[in-house]
Amino acid sequence: MSEREATIEIRAATVDDAADVHRLIRELAKTTGLSEKFRSTAENYRQYGFGENPLFEALIAVRNDDIVGVALYFYTFSSWRGEPGVYLQDLVVTEAVRGQRLGERLLRRLVRVAKEHHATHLRLAVDCNNEAAMRFYERCGMFNVESDYFYEIEDDGFIQLGASS
């Protein structure tokens, strides 16, 4: 581990980190050209990630008291595998620390944490235009599952589907 890597601590996020987690994920939306899709607030993170029944967890990377990386994830269950897994929702490393393998360090720590919860696999989705992320995940040993397509319903369509009898 280089001296630069050693100065970066990776730890579990707390409610006090919610605004910084939000800031980094907003940065991801901006750098991928998807700012118009980004609607969350820091309060959403506080409410849903750090309340009584958290819907996600996060690991953060801290350098000199600044949060410079985040891996936001939640646990899943594969009905086909019959095993728990972990879903990586967002992985962000600030521009200032890119090239120091921090993204890989966050992924490795996430896998170790997930294994403590008996997870056997990790899944994630990558925006189809984010080729740098695709190359990164492939370098980490991940592969594209070509047999799966992602489907989504949201907003009015989500409400209407729930109202249907």
C-alpha positions, 0 to 999 in steps of 0.5 A, a space after each residue: 500500500 502506498 503512502 497516499 493510500 494509507 492516508 485514506 481511511 475506509 469506514 461505515 457511513 453514519 448519519 453525520 455523513 449523509 450530506 457528504 454521501 449525497 454530495 458525492 452521488 450528486 457529483 456522479 450524476 453530474 459527471 455522467 451527464 445525468 443531473 436531470 435524473 437526480 432528485 434525492 436530498 441529503 434528508 432522504 439519505 438521513 431518513 432511509 439510510 440511518 433510521 430505525 430500518 435502514 434501506 441501505 448502507 454505505 462505506 465511505 473513504 475519508 482523507 484528511 477529514 474529507 469524504 472522497 469516496 462512497 460505496 452505497 449498497 443494500 442486501 438482496 436475496 437471489 431466489 434462483 441461487 438460494 443465497 444472499 447477495 449485495 447490490 452496489 447502487 453507487 460507487 463514487 471516487 472524487 476526481 482528486 483521488 482517482 488513480 489511487 485504486 480507491 474504487 477497488 479498495 471500496 469494492 474489496 471492503 464491501 465484499 468483506 463486509 457483505 461476506 460477514 452477512 453471508 452474501 455470496 455475490 455482488 450485482 450492480 448496474 452501469 449506465 450504458 454510456 459510462 464506458 469508464 465504469 464498465 472498464 473498471 468493473 471488468 478490471 475488477 473481475 466482474 462481467 456483464 450479464 447479457 441474459 438480463 435486462 433492467 426494467 423499471 416503472 416509476 412515478 405515475 406509472 408506479 402509482 397506477 400499477 399499484 392502483 390496478 385491480 
